[in-house]
Amino acid sequence: MAHGTMPDTVRGTVLDRTAPQPRVAAGPRLEVLDGLRFLAAMAVLAYHFTTMDRIWQRPAVDVVPAQTFAYGWLGVYLFFLISGFVICMSSWDRGVGSFLLSRAVRLYPAYWLSVLVVAAGLAVFPGLPWRPTTLDVLVNLTMFQDAVGVPQLADVYWSLWAELRFYLLFSLLVWWGLSYRRVVACCALWLGAAAVAQAFLPVGGAVHGAVQLVLMTDYAPLFTAGIGCYLMFRFGPTVASWAIVAVSFVLALPAVIHRNQLESKAGEIIPNGPVIVLLAVWFLLIVAVGLGWLSWVRGRWLVVGGALTYPLYLLHLDLGGALLYLFQWHVPPPLLVPVVAGLMILIAWLVHRYVERPLAPQLKHALRWMGTRARGQVTR
C-alpha cells in the first residue's frame, strides 16, 4: 500500500472496532460557512471603524459614542475556527502538493494587490510615522515578513502569519495521510503541547518565542476546535471529537481574556464576561455546523459574501480607514461609517472579480509548471 493511503480502520485491531466510518463525502460546500466568514469580516470591520483612535486621529469614542462593536476583534477568532474546519474538509483525500497549491492560489492574488495598495498609501499619505523601503515591500509580498523580522505593512497581516503556520503544520498531516485516528491523535498532541507550554514555559526569551512560533499556543485551540467540528460533520459526533472541542474551548480562554485586556485603552476596564460568552457563541455555531444543524442555511448571497471576505479583510483597515480620516470633517460620522463600509464591500467585489478570479488559474498554472520543472531537475 502506498504511503499516505492507509484506510481509517485497520482490520483485526481495537481501532478497527472504534474508528467511525465516514457518513458524508469529503468536501460538500457548506454555504453557511461562507455566511459566517462574512459575519466575521464585518465584525472586524465594525470594530476597526468605530473604536480605533488611530483611524480618526482622536478618541474614537468622541466620534462614535456608542461603542457597540467593542468586541468585534473576536471576529478573527471565528475566522480561525472556520479555517480549522474548512482546511480539514478541503484537504481530505488530497496530496500535500495539491493542498499547498490550493492555499497559495487562494491567498496570494488579493494579498499582492493589498501590499501594493498599502505601500502606495504609506508612500504618499502625509503624517505617517514611517515609509516602507523597497525591501520591506518585496519581503511583505512573500507573506513571510514576520519570519525574518521585517515590519508588516498592514496590521491585519498578523492573522495571515498565524494561518500560514497552521497550513504548514497541517501539511505535515496531509503528507502523512489523513484519517480519523491520525487527525484525532494530532489534535490531542497539539493541544497537549500547547497546554504544557501555557502552564510551564516562562514568558519571554528565545525558548518561549520558538515554542510560540511553532505551536501557536494562543490560536492552536481555535484551529483544533474547527478540526474537531469537521470530524463531527464527516464521521458523526464521537467522544473524541467532543473532547477536542471541549478542551480547545477551555485552552482558548486564557489567551482570549489576555487579548481582551490588551484591547482596552489606558484607564479603561473591559469586562471579560462578554468575551467569554461571544467566544462560546462562536464555538457553538461551528459545532452546529459540524452536527449538520445549519445545513439548511443556503443561498447564493452567502457564497458571494464568502468570496468577498478575504479582500474585504485585507483592505478595509488601511484603505477604508484612510477614507474615514479624510472625510470625517465633511460627512457626519454616523453616516460616513456605513457609507465607507458599503464602499469597501464594493471594492472587495471588484478585487474578487477582476483580480482573484483572473489571476488564480494563471498562478496555479505557473506554480504547477515550476513544480514540474523542479521535479524534472531532481530526476536528471
KEKE-3310 file (N, C-alpha, C; in steps of 0.2 Angstrom, whole numbers, plus 5000, padded with zeros to 4 digits):
npx = (5004:5003:5012:5003:4990:4983:4969:4954:4952:4960:4960:4957:4961:4960:4957:4950:4937:4933:4936:4926:4915:4916:4902:4898:4903:4919:4921:4908:4900:4898:4887:4884:4895:4902:4893:4896:4909:4909:4902:4911:4921:4914:4912:4925:4928:4918:4923:4936:4932:4924:4930:4944:4956:4967:4963:4954:4962:4960:4951:4941:4929:4924:4919:4911:4900:4893:4899:4896:4902:4913:4919:4922:4934:4934:4930:4941:4944:4933:4936:4948:4942:4933:4943:4950:4940:4937:4949:4953:4942:4943:4956:4955:4958:4968:4984:4999:5006:4995:4987:4995:4997:4983:4981:4991:4986:4974:4977:4987:4984:4975:4981:4994:4989:4984:4996:5003:4994:4993:5007:5008:4999:5006:5017:5013:5004:5002:5010:5012:5021:5032:5040:5039:5053:5060:5064:5056:5044:5045:5048:5037:5028:5030:5023:5030:5036:5036:5043:5056:5058:5054:5045:5027:5017:5004:4992:4983:4989:4995:4986:4987:4999:4998:4989:4996:5006:4998:4994:5006:5009:4998:5000:5010:5003:4994:5003:5007:4995:4978:4967:4954:4959:4972:4970:4963:4973:4984:4978:4976:4989:4994:4986:4989:5003:5002:4995:5004:5015:5008:5006:5019:5030:5041:5036:5043:5060:5071:5067:5053:5049:5052:5044:5031:5031:5030:5020:5010:5002:4992:4982:4981:4970:4959:4960:4961:4948:4940:4944:4940:4926:4924:4927:4916:4906:4910:4911:4902:4896:4908:4915:4929:4929:4920:4928:4939:4934:4929:4940:4948:4941:4942:4956:4957:4952:4961:4970:4961:4955:4967:4970:4958:4961:4972:4966:4960:4959:4970:4967:4954:4942:4938:4925:4927:4917:4908:4916:4920:4907:4904:4914:4910:4898:4903:4910:4899:4892:4900:4900:4887:4887:4895:4887:4877:4866:4864:4864:4854:4854:4856:4860:4864:4869:4876:4887:4893:4896:4905:4915:4919:4925:4939:4947:4940:4944:4957:4959:4951:4955:4966:4964:4950:4950:4958:4949:4939:4946:4949:4937:4930:4927:4918:4907:4895:4900:4891:4884:4895:4902:4894:4893:4906:4909:4900:4906:4918:4915:4910:4922:4929:4922:4925:4939:4939:4932:4940:4953:4956:4949:4953:4967:4970:4969:4980:4990:4990:4993:5006:5013:5012:5019:5032:5034:5034:5045:5055:5054:5058:5072:5077:5076:5085)
npy = (4994:5011:5025:5035:5032:5024:5016:5022:5012:4998:4981:4969:4975:4984:4997:4996:4993:5004:5016:5027:5026:5036:5047:5057:5064:5070:5084:5093:5108:5120:5132:5140:5142:5151:5162:5164:5167:5179:5187:5187:5195:5207:5210:5212:5223:5233:5234:5240:5252:5259:5260:5262:5274:5277:5278:5289:5299:5304:5302:5288:5287:5299:5301:5291:5288:5277:5262:5250:5239:5235:5223:5217:5213:5199:5193:5188:5177:5169:5167:5159:5147:5143:5141:5130:5120:5121:5119:5106:5099:5102:5097:5083:5067:5072:5076:5082:5092:5096:5102:5112:5120:5124:5132:5143:5148:5153:5163:5172:5181:5192:5196:5201:5212:5220:5222:5231:5242:5246:5249:5260:5269:5272:5278:5290:5296:5309:5313:5301:5289:5282:5276:5263:5254:5248:5235:5231:5231:5221:5210:5209:5205:5191:5186:5181:5190:5191:5181:5184:5195:5208:5223:5223:5228:5231:5231:5220:5209:5201:5190:5182:5177:5168:5160:5155:5147:5138:5131:5126:5117:5108:5103:5094:5083:5081:5076:5064:5057:5058:5053:5047:5043:5048:5062:5064:5060:5069:5082:5080:5079:5091:5100:5096:5099:5113:5116:5112:5121:5133:5132:5129:5135:5149:5166:5176:5177:5167:5153:5153:5161:5153:5142:5147:5151:5139:5131:5140:5144:5153:5152:5139:5131:5136:5132:5118:5116:5119:5109:5098:5099:5097:5084:5079:5082:5074:5061:5059:5064:5060:5053:5057:5068:5077:5079:5085:5098:5103:5103:5112:5124:5127:5129:5139:5150:5157:5165:5173:5180:5187:5194:5202:5211:5218:5225:5235:5252:5265:5266:5261:5248:5233:5222:5204:5195:5196:5193:5180:5174:5177:5171:5158:5157:5158:5145:5137:5139:5134:5121:5118:5118:5107:5097:5097:5104:5117:5115:5118:5132:5141:5149:5160:5172:5170:5163:5173:5183:5176:5175:5188:5190:5189:5199:5210:5210:5211:5225:5234:5241:5249:5255:5259:5265:5276:5283:5286:5295:5305:5311:5314:5326:5332:5324:5318:5307:5296:5293:5292:5281:5269:5271:5271:5258:5251:5255:5248:5235:5235:5237:5226:5216:5220:5217:5204:5200:5205:5203:5192:5181:5181:5180:5168:5155:5157:5159:5146:5138:5142:5139:5125:5122:5126:5117:5105:5107:5108:5095:5088:5093:5087:5073:5071)
npz = (5000:4996:5003:5014:5011:5019:5026:5036:5046:5053:5050:5062:5073:5089:5085:5073:5077:5084:5077:5068:5053:5038:5035:5026:5010:5006:5003:5003:4999:5011:5013:5023:5030:5022:5025:5038:5038:5032:5041:5051:5045:5044:5057:5062:5054:5058:5071:5069:5062:5071:5084:5084:5088:5080:5067:5067:5072:5084:5100:5097:5104:5105:5092:5088:5099:5105:5109:5101:5095:5102:5105:5092:5088:5090:5079:5072:5079:5076:5062:5063:5069:5059:5049:5053:5052:5038:5031:5035:5029:5016:5012:5013:5007:4998:4990:4998:4989:4981:4991:4997:4985:4982:4993:4991:4979:4983:4993:4988:4976:4979:4991:4986:4979:4989:4997:4988:4987:5000:5002:4993:4998:5011:5006:5000:5009:5020:5036:5042:5052:5047:5032:5021:5015:4999:5000:5011:5006:4996:5003:5011:5001:5000:5011:5022:5031:5045:5049:5046:5052:5047:5046:5046:5033:5034:5048:5049:5043:5053:5056:5045:5045:5056:5050:5040:5047:5052:5041:5036:5047:5046:5034:5036:5042:5031:5022:5028:5028:5029:5041:5052:5065:5064:5063:5075:5084:5081:5084:5098:5102:5099:5106:5119:5120:5118:5130:5140:5137:5140:5153:5160:5153:5154:5151:5138:5131:5121:5120:5123:5113:5102:5104:5104:5090:5083:5090:5092:5103:5108:5098:5093:5100:5093:5080:5081:5087:5076:5068:5075:5075:5061:5060:5067:5058:5047:5052:5061:5078:5091:5106:5105:5096:5102:5114:5109:5105:5117:5126:5118:5119:5133:5134:5125:5132:5142:5133:5125:5135:5140:5128:5127:5138:5133:5122:5128:5132:5140:5157:5155:5159:5153:5154:5156:5154:5143:5133:5135:5133:5120:5113:5116:5109:5096:5096:5098:5086:5076:5080:5078:5065:5062:5067:5058:5059:5053:5040:5032:5029:5016:5001:4987:4990:5001:4997:4988:4998:5006:4996:4995:5007:5010:5002:5007:5021:5020:5015:5021:5033:5031:5018:5019:5032:5029:5021:5030:5039:5030:5026:5037:5042:5034:5031:5042:5055:5059:5047:5038:5042:5038:5025:5020:5024:5015:5003:5004:5003:4990:4983:4987:4980:4967:4968:4969:4958:4947:4950:4959:4953:4939:4940:4949:4942:4933:4941:4947:4936:4933:4945:4945:4933:4938:4948:4940:4933:4943:4948:4937:4936:4948:4945:4935)
capx = (5000:5007:5012:4998:4984:4980:4962:4953:4952:4965:4957:4959:4964:4954:4955:4945:4931:4932:4936:4920:4916:4913:4895:4897:4908:4925:4921:4902:4901:4893:4886:4883:4902:4903:4890:4899:4915:4907:4900:4917:4924:4911:4913:4932:4927:4915:4927:4941:4929:4921:4934:4951:4958:4972:4959:4951:4967:4957:4947:4935:4923:4921:4916:4906:4900:4890:4904:4893:4907:4920:4921:4922:4940:4933:4929:4947:4944:4929:4940:4952:4938:4931:4949:4951:4935:4937:4956:4952:4937:4946:4962:4954:4960:4972:4991:5002:5007:4989:4985:4999:4995:4977:4982:4994:4982:4969:4979:4992:4982:4972:4986:4999:4986:4984:5003:5004:4989:4995:5013:5007:4997:5011:5022:5010:4999:5006:5009:5013:5027:5037:5039:5042:5058:5058:5065:5051:5038:5047:5048:5030:5025:5031:5019:5034:5039:5036:5048:5063:5059:5053:5039:5021:5015:4997:4991:4979:4993:4997:4982:4989:5005:4995:4986:5002:5009:4993:4994:5012:5009:4993:5003:5013:4997:4992:5008:5006:4989:4973:4962:4951:4963:4978:4968:4962:4980:4987:4974:4977:4996:4995:4983:4993:5009:5000:4993:5011:5018:5005:5007:5026:5035:5041:5035:5049:5066:5071:5063:5046:5047:5052:5038:5025:5031:5029:5014:5004:4998:4986:4977:4980:4964:4954:4961:4959:4941:4937:4945:4935:4919:4923:4926:4909:4902:4911:4911:4897:4899:4911:4918:4935:4928:4918:4933:4944:4931:4928:4947:4950:4937:4945:4963:4957:4950:4966:4973:4956:4955:4973:4969:4953:4964:4976:4962:4957:4963:4973:4962:4948:4942:4933:4924:4929:4911:4905:4921:4919:4900:4905:4918:4906:4894:4907:4911:4893:4890:4904:4898:4881:4888:4898:4882:4873:4860:4864:4865:4848:4856:4859:4859:4869:4871:4881:4893:4896:4898:4911:4920:4922:4928:4946:4949:4937:4948:4964:4959:4946:4958:4971:4960:4944:4952:4960:4943:4936:4950:4949:4930:4926:4925:4914:4901:4894:4902:4886:4883:4901:4905:4891:4894:4913:4909:4897:4911:4923:4912:4910:4929:4931:4919:4929:4945:4937:4930:4945:4960:4957:4946:4958:4974:4971:4971:4986:4995:4990:4997:5013:5016:5012:5024:5038:5034:5036:5052:5059:5054:5062:5079:5079:5076:5090)
capy = (5000:5017:5029:5041:5029:5019:5017:5024:5007:4993:4975:4964:4979:4988:5003:4994:4992:5010:5021:5028:5027:5042:5047:5061:5065:5074:5091:5096:5115:5122:5139:5143:5144:5157:5167:5165:5170:5186:5189:5188:5200:5213:5211:5216:5230:5237:5236:5245:5258:5263:5260:5264:5281:5279:5280:5296:5304:5307:5297:5286:5287:5306:5301:5286:5287:5270:5258:5244:5234:5235:5216:5215:5209:5192:5190:5185:5170:5165:5165:5153:5141:5141:5139:5123:5116:5121:5116:5099:5097:5103:5093:5076:5064:5076:5076:5088:5097:5099:5106:5119:5124:5127:5138:5148:5151:5156:5168:5177:5186:5198:5199:5205:5219:5223:5225:5237:5247:5249:5253:5266:5274:5274:5282:5297:5299:5314:5312:5294:5289:5278:5275:5257:5253:5243:5229:5230:5229:5215:5204:5208:5201:5184:5185:5178:5195:5190:5175:5187:5202:5214:5226:5222:5235:5232:5227:5214:5204:5197:5184:5178:5173:5163:5155:5151:5142:5132:5127:5122:5111:5104:5100:5088:5078:5079:5072:5058:5054:5060:5048:5049:5042:5052:5068:5065:5060:5076:5087:5079:5080:5099:5103:5094:5103:5120:5116:5112:5127:5138:5131:5129:5139:5156:5171:5179:5173:5163:5147:5155:5163:5147:5137:5151:5151:5133:5128:5145:5142:5157:5151:5132:5128:5138:5128:5111:5115:5118:5102:5093:5100:5094:5077:5078:5083:5069:5055:5059:5066:5054:5056:5060:5075:5081:5081:5090:5104:5105:5105:5118:5130:5128:5131:5146:5156:5162:5169:5177:5185:5192:5199:5207:5217:5222:5229:5240:5258:5267:5268:5258:5241:5230:5215:5198:5191:5196:5190:5173:5172:5178:5165:5152:5158:5156:5138:5133:5140:5129:5114:5117:5116:5100:5092:5097:5108:5123:5114:5121:5139:5141:5155:5162:5178:5168:5161:5179:5186:5172:5176:5195:5191:5190:5206:5215:5210:5214:5232:5238:5245:5254:5259:5261:5269:5282:5287:5289:5300:5311:5314:5314:5333:5333:5319:5315:5300:5290:5292:5291:5274:5264:5273:5268:5250:5249:5256:5243:5229:5235:5236:5219:5213:5222:5214:5196:5199:5207:5201:5185:5176:5180:5178:5162:5150:5158:5157:5139:5135:5144:5135:5118:5122:5127:5111:5100:5109:5106:5088:5086:5094:5082:5066:5070)
capz = (5000:4995:5009:5015:5009:5024:5027:5043:5050:5052:5052:5067:5079:5093:5082:5068:5080:5087:5072:5064:5046:5035:5034:5021:5006:5009:5003:5001:5000:5016:5012:5030:5032:5019:5028:5045:5037:5030:5048:5055:5042:5046:5064:5062:5051:5063:5077:5067:5060:5077:5090:5083:5088:5075:5061:5067:5075:5090:5103:5093:5107:5103:5086:5088:5106:5107:5107:5101:5092:5105:5105:5086:5086:5091:5073:5069:5082:5072:5056:5064:5070:5052:5045:5055:5049:5031:5029:5036:5025:5009:5011:5014:5000:4993:4992:5001:4984:4979:4997:4997:4979:4983:4998:4988:4974:4987:4997:4986:4972:4983:4996:4982:4977:4996:4999:4983:4989:5007:5001:4989:5003:5015:5002:4999:5014:5025:5043:5044:5056:5043:5025:5019:5009:4993:5003:5015:5001:4992:5008:5013:4996:5001:5017:5027:5034:5052:5050:5045:5056:5043:5048:5042:5030:5037:5054:5048:5041:5058:5056:5039:5048:5060:5046:5036:5051:5053:5035:5036:5052:5044:5028:5038:5042:5024:5019:5032:5026:5034:5043:5058:5070:5064:5065:5082:5088:5080:5088:5105:5103:5098:5112:5125:5119:5120:5137:5144:5136:5143:5161:5162:5150:5156:5146:5136:5130:5115:5120:5123:5106:5097:5105:5101:5083:5081:5092:5092:5109:5108:5092:5092:5102:5088:5074:5083:5088:5070:5065:5079:5072:5055:5062:5069:5052:5042:5055:5066:5084:5095:5112:5104:5093:5108:5119:5106:5105:5124:5128:5114:5122:5139:5132:5122:5137:5144:5128:5123:5141:5139:5122:5129:5142:5128:5118:5132:5132:5146:5161:5154:5161:5149:5157:5152:5153:5136:5128:5136:5130:5112:5111:5117:5104:5090:5096:5097:5079:5072:5082:5075:5058:5062:5068:5052:5061:5050:5033:5028:5028:5009:4997:4983:4993:5006:4993:4986:5004:5007:4991:4996:5014:5011:5000:5012:5027:5018:5013:5025:5038:5028:5013:5022:5037:5026:5019:5036:5041:5025:5025:5044:5044:5028:5032:5049:5056:5059:5040:5035:5043:5034:5018:5018:5024:5009:4998:5005:5001:4983:4981:4988:4975:4961:4968:4968:4951:4942:4952:4961:4948:4933:4942:4952:4937:4930:4946:4948:4930:4934:4951:4943:4929:4941:4951:4936:4931:4948:4948:4931:4938:4953:4942:4930)
cpx = (5004:5006:5006:4991:4981:4973:4961:4953:4957:4961:4960:4962:4958:4952:4950:4938:4929:4932:4929:4921:4913:4906:4893:4903:4913:4923:4914:4903:4895:4893:4886:4890:4904:4900:4893:4906:4914:4905:4906:4921:4921:4911:4920:4931:4924:4919:4932:4938:4927:4925:4941:4953:4963:4968:4957:4956:4964:4953:4941:4929:4920:4917:4910:4904:4897:4895:4901:4897:4913:4923:4922:4928:4940:4932:4935:4947:4939:4932:4944:4948:4936:4937:4950:4947:4936:4944:4956:4948:4940:4952:4961:4955:4964:4979:4993:5003:5000:4986:4988:4997:4988:4977:4985:4990:4976:4971:4983:4989:4980:4977:4991:4996:4986:4991:5004:5000:4992:5002:5013:5004:5002:5016:5019:5006:5003:5005:5010:5020:5033:5035:5043:5048:5056:5059:5059:5045:5039:5046:5040:5026:5025:5026:5023:5038:5040:5042:5055:5063:5058:5046:5033:5019:5008:4996:4988:4983:4995:4993:4984:4995:5003:4992:4991:5005:5005:4994:5000:5012:5004:4996:5007:5008:4995:4997:5008:5000:4983:4968:4959:4956:4969:4976:4967:4969:4984:4984:4976:4984:4997:4992:4987:5000:5008:4999:5000:5014:5015:5006:5014:5031:5035:5040:5041:5055:5065:5067:5056:5044:5047:5046:5032:5025:5029:5022:5008:4999:4992:4980:4976:4973:4958:4954:4959:4951:4937:4938:4941:4928:4918:4923:4919:4905:4904:4910:4905:4900:4902:4913:4925:4934:4925:4923:4938:4941:4931:4935:4949:4947:4941:4952:4962:4955:4956:4969:4967:4955:4961:4972:4964:4956:4969:4972:4959:4962:4965:4967:4955:4948:4936:4932:4925:4923:4909:4910:4920:4912:4901:4909:4914:4901:4897:4908:4905:4890:4893:4902:4891:4882:4891:4892:4877:4866:4859:4865:4859:4849:4860:4857:4865:4872:4877:4887:4897:4899:4905:4917:4923:4926:4935:4949:4946:4942:4955:4964:4955:4950:4962:4967:4954:4945:4954:4954:4940:4940:4949:4943:4927:4924:4920:4907:4901:4896:4897:4884:4889:4903:4901:4892:4901:4913:4906:4902:4916:4921:4912:4917:4931:4928:4923:4936:4944:4936:4936:4952:4960:4955:4951:4965:4975:4972:4978:4992:4996:4994:5004:5016:5016:5018:5031:5039:5037:5043:5057:5060:5059:5070:5081:5080:5082:5097)
cpy = (5006:5021:5034:5038:5024:5021:5019:5019:5002:4986:4971:4968:4982:4994:5002:4994:4999:5016:5022:5028:5033:5042:5052:5061:5070:5081:5094:5104:5117:5130:5143:5145:5150:5163:5169:5169:5178:5190:5191:5194:5207:5215:5215:5223:5235:5239:5241:5252:5262:5263:5262:5271:5282:5281:5287:5301:5308:5302:5295:5287:5294:5306:5297:5284:5280:5265:5251:5238:5234:5228:5213:5211:5202:5189:5186:5178:5166:5163:5159:5147:5139:5138:5132:5118:5115:5118:5109:5096:5097:5099:5086:5073:5068:5075:5082:5094:5100:5104:5112:5123:5127:5133:5144:5152:5155:5163:5174:5182:5193:5201:5203:5212:5223:5226:5231:5243:5250:5252:5259:5271:5276:5278:5289:5300:5303:5312:5306:5293:5285:5277:5268:5257:5248:5236:5227:5227:5222:5209:5203:5204:5194:5182:5182:5184:5194:5185:5178:5194:5208:5216:5224:5228:5236:5228:5221:5208:5199:5190:5180:5174:5167:5158:5151:5146:5136:5128:5123:5116:5106:5100:5094:5082:5076:5074:5065:5054:5055:5054:5050:5049:5047:5059:5069:5065:5066:5081:5086:5081:5088:5102:5102:5098:5110:5121:5116:5118:5133:5138:5132:5133:5146:5161:5175:5175:5169:5157:5148:5157:5158:5143:5141:5151:5145:5131:5133:5144:5146:5155:5144:5129:5130:5133:5121:5111:5115:5112:5097:5093:5097:5086:5075:5077:5076:5062:5054:5061:5059:5057:5059:5067:5079:5084:5086:5097:5107:5107:5111:5124:5132:5131:5138:5152:5160:5167:5174:5183:5190:5197:5204:5213:5221:5226:5235:5246:5260:5269:5265:5251:5238:5223:5210:5194:5191:5193:5182:5170:5172:5172:5159:5152:5155:5148:5134:5134:5135:5122:5113:5115:5109:5095:5092:5101:5114:5121:5117:5129:5139:5148:5157:5168:5176:5166:5168:5183:5182:5174:5183:5195:5193:5196:5211:5215:5213:5222:5236:5243:5251:5259:5263:5266:5276:5287:5290:5295:5306:5315:5315:5321:5336:5330:5317:5308:5295:5289:5289:5283:5269:5265:5270:5261:5248:5249:5250:5236:5229:5234:5229:5215:5214:5218:5206:5195:5200:5205:5194:5180:5175:5177:5171:5156:5151:5157:5149:5136:5136:5140:5128:5117:5122:5120:5105:5101:5107:5099:5085:5087:5089:5075:5066:5067)
cpz = (5000:5002:5009:5012:5013:5026:5034:5048:5048:5054:5057:5073:5083:5089:5076:5071:5083:5082:5068:5057:5043:5034:5028:5016:5009:5009:5000:5003:5005:5016:5018:5032:5029:5022:5035:5044:5035:5037:5051:5052:5044:5053:5065:5059:5055:5069:5075:5066:5066:5083:5090:5083:5083:5069:5061:5069:5080:5094:5099:5097:5107:5097:5085:5096:5109:5104:5106:5098:5095:5106:5097:5084:5087:5084:5070:5072:5078:5065:5057:5065:5063:5048:5047:5052:5041:5028:5030:5031:5018:5007:5011:5007:4995:4995:4995:4996:4982:4985:4997:4991:4980:4988:4995:4983:4977:4990:4993:4981:4975:4988:4992:4981:4984:4998:4994:4985:4995:5006:4998:4994:5008:5012:5001:5004:5019:5032:5046:5047:5052:5036:5023:5014:5004:4996:5007:5011:4998:4997:5010:5007:4996:5007:5022:5031:5041:5053:5050:5048:5052:5045:5043:5039:5033:5043:5053:5046:5046:5058:5050:5041:5052:5056:5042:5040:5052:5047:5034:5041:5049:5038:5030:5039:5036:5021:5022:5029:5031:5035:5050:5064:5070:5066:5072:5086:5087:5084:5096:5107:5103:5104:5118:5125:5121:5127:5141:5143:5140:5151:5163:5159:5152:5150:5144:5135:5123:5114:5119:5116:5101:5098:5103:5093:5080:5083:5092:5097:5110:5103:5091:5094:5097:5082:5076:5084:5081:5067:5069:5076:5065:5056:5064:5062:5047:5045:5060:5073:5088:5101:5110:5101:5098:5112:5116:5106:5112:5127:5125:5117:5128:5138:5129:5126:5139:5139:5126:5129:5141:5134:5124:5133:5137:5124:5122:5132:5139:5151:5160:5156:5157:5152:5153:5150:5146:5131:5129:5132:5123:5110:5111:5111:5097:5090:5095:5089:5075:5074:5079:5068:5057:5063:5063:5054:5057:5042:5029:5026:5021:5006:4993:4986:4998:5002:4991:4992:5006:5003:4993:5003:5014:5008:5005:5018:5026:5018:5017:5030:5035:5023:5016:5028:5035:5024:5024:5038:5037:5025:5032:5045:5038:5028:5039:5050:5056:5052:5036:5036:5039:5027:5016:5019:5018:5003:4998:5002:4993:4980:4982:4983:4968:4962:4967:4961:4946:4944:4954:4956:4942:4935:4945:4947:4934:4935:4947:4942:4931:4940:4949:4938:4932:4945:4946:4934:4936:4949:4943:4933:4943:4950:4937:4933)
residu = (MET:ALA:HIS:GLY:THR:MET:PRO:ASP:THR:VAL:ARG:GLY:THR:VAL:LEU:ASP:ARG:THR:ALA:PRO:GLN:PRO:ARG:VAL:ALA:ALA:GLY:PRO:ARG:LEU:GLU:VAL:LEU:ASP:GLY:LEU:ARG:PHE:LEU:ALA:ALA:MET:ALA:VAL:LEU:ALA:TYR:HIS:PHE:THR:THR:MET:ASP:ARG:ILE:TRP:GLN:ARG:PRO:ALA:VAL:ASP:VAL:VAL:PRO:ALA:GLN:THR:PHE:ALA:TYR:GLY:TRP:LEU:GLY:VAL:TYR:LEU:PHE:PHE:LEU:ILE:SER:GLY:PHE:VAL:ILE:CYS:MET:SER:SER:TRP:ASP:ARG:GLY:VAL:GLY:SER:PHE:LEU:LEU:SER:ARG:ALA:VAL:ARG:LEU:TYR:PRO:ALA:TYR:TRP:LEU:SER:VAL:LEU:VAL:VAL:ALA:ALA:GLY:LEU:ALA:VAL:PHE:PRO:GLY:LEU:PRO:TRP:ARG:PRO:THR:THR:LEU:ASP:VAL:LEU:VAL:ASN:LEU:THR:MET:PHE:GLN:ASP:ALA:VAL:GLY:VAL:PRO:GLN:LEU:ALA:ASP:VAL:TYR:TRP:SER:LEU:TRP:ALA:GLU:LEU:ARG:PHE:TYR:LEU:LEU:PHE:SER:LEU:LEU:VAL:TRP:TRP:GLY:LEU:SER:TYR:ARG:ARG:VAL:VAL:ALA:CYS:CYS:ALA:LEU:TRP:LEU:GLY:ALA:ALA:ALA:VAL:ALA:GLN:ALA:PHE:LEU:PRO:VAL:GLY:GLY:ALA:VAL:HIS:GLY:ALA:VAL:GLN:LEU:VAL:LEU:MET:THR:ASP:TYR:ALA:PRO:LEU:PHE:THR:ALA:GLY:ILE:GLY:CYS:TYR:LEU:MET:PHE:ARG:PHE:GLY:PRO:THR:VAL:ALA:SER:TRP:ALA:ILE:VAL:ALA:VAL:SER:PHE:VAL:LEU:ALA:LEU:PRO:ALA:VAL:ILE:HIS:ARG:ASN:GLN:LEU:GLU:SER:LYS:ALA:GLY:GLU:ILE:ILE:PRO:ASN:GLY:PRO:VAL:ILE:VAL:LEU:LEU:ALA:VAL:TRP:PHE:LEU:LEU:ILE:VAL:ALA:VAL:GLY:LEU:GLY:TRP:LEU:SER:TRP:VAL:ARG:GLY:ARG:TRP:LEU:VAL:VAL:GLY:GLY:ALA:LEU:THR:TYR:PRO:LEU:TYR:LEU:LEU:HIS:LEU:ASP:LEU:GLY:GLY:ALA:LEU:LEU:TYR:LEU:PHE:GLN:TRP:HIS:VAL:PRO:PRO:PRO:LEU:LEU:VAL:PRO:VAL:VAL:ALA:GLY:LEU:MET:ILE:LEU:ILE:ALA:TRP:LEU:VAL:HIS:ARG:TYR:VAL:GLU:ARG:PRO:LEU:ALA:PRO:GLN:LEU:LYS:HIS:ALA:LEU:ARG:TRP:MET:GLY:THR:ARG:ALA:ARG:GLY:GLN:VAL:THR:ARG)
# end
